[in-house]
Amino acid sequence: MVEISLDQLARLETALREGDNGQAEATTQQLLDLGIDPYAIVQQIRIPTLTKIGQEFQDSCIFLPELMMAGEAAQRVTSLVDQASRK
C-alpha cells in the first residue's frame, strides 16, 4: 500500500481550504494514480480538513462563501474517490 506523503497531503488540504476545484481534482487524481487507497484520501485528508474548516466557520474565522467553496472542492474530491472505489 502506498502512503500519502506530507507534500501530497498539504497540496490537497490547501486546495480544499482555498476552494480550488481544479487543484483538488488534479491532486486527488494524482493520489489515485499513485495507488493511494481512496478510503485513505477521505480519512486522512478530506474529513480532517473539512472538520477544521467547519470549526473555523463556527468560530467566525471564515465566512459562508469560503465554507461553500471548500464544500464544492470536497464534493469533487468525493466524486473522484467514489469512482475509483467502484473499480
BELBELRA-V394381 format. One record per pair of residues at least 12 apart in sequence whose ideal C-beta (glycine too) atoms are under 10 Angstrom apart, sorted by the first residue. I is the first residue (numbers start at 0). GAP is how many residues later the second one is. If there is no record, write none. Layout:
i:gap
I:GAP
I:GAP
This chain:
i:gap
0:34
0:35
0:36
0:39
1:29
1:32
1:33
1:34
1:35
1:38
2:31
2:33
2:34
2:37
2:41
3:27
3:30
3:32
3:33
3:36
3:37
3:40
3:41
4:26
4:29
4:31
7:19
7:20
7:22
7:23
7:26
7:28
7:33
7:36
7:37
8:18
8:22
8:32
8:35
8:36
8:39
8:40
9:17
9:35
10:12
10:13
10:15
10:16
10:17
10:19
10:20
10:34
11:12
11:14
11:15
11:16
11:18
11:19
11:29
11:32
11:33
11:34
11:37
11:61
11:65
12:14
12:31
12:32
12:33
12:35
12:36
12:39
12:40
13:13
13:35
14:12
14:13
14:30
14:34
14:55
14:58
14:59
14:61
14:62
15:12
15:29
15:30
15:32
15:33
15:34
15:36
15:37
15:53
15:54
15:55
15:56
15:57
15:58
15:60
15:61
16:32
16:33
16:35
16:36
16:39
16:45
16:49
16:52
16:53
16:56
17:48
17:51
17:52
17:55
18:34
18:46
18:47
18:48
18:49
18:50
18:51
18:52
18:53
18:54
18:55
19:49
19:50
19:52
19:53
19:56
20:48
20:51
20:52
20:53
20:54
20:55
20:56
21:51
21:54
22:50
23:21
23:22
23:46
23:48
23:49
23:50
23:51
23:52
23:53
23:56
24:48
24:51
24:52
24:54
24:55
25:54
26:14
26:18
26:50
26:53
27:13
27:17
27:18
27:45
27:48
27:49
27:50
27:51
27:52
27:53
27:56
28:48
28:51
28:54
28:55
30:14
30:46
30:49
30:50
30:53
31:48
31:49
31:51
31:52
31:53
31:55
32:51
35:45
35:48
36:44
36:47
36:48
37:39
37:40
37:42
37:43
37:44
37:45
37:46
37:47
37:48
37:49
38:42
38:45
38:46
39:41
40:36
40:37
40:39
40:40
40:43
40:44
41:32
41:35
41:36
41:39
41:40
41:43
44:29
44:32
45:27
45:28
45:31
45:32
45:35
46:27
48:21
48:24
48:25
48:28
49:17
49:20
49:21
49:23
49:24
49:27
51:18
52:13
52:14
52:16
52:17
52:18
52:21
53:13
53:16
53:17
55:14
56:13
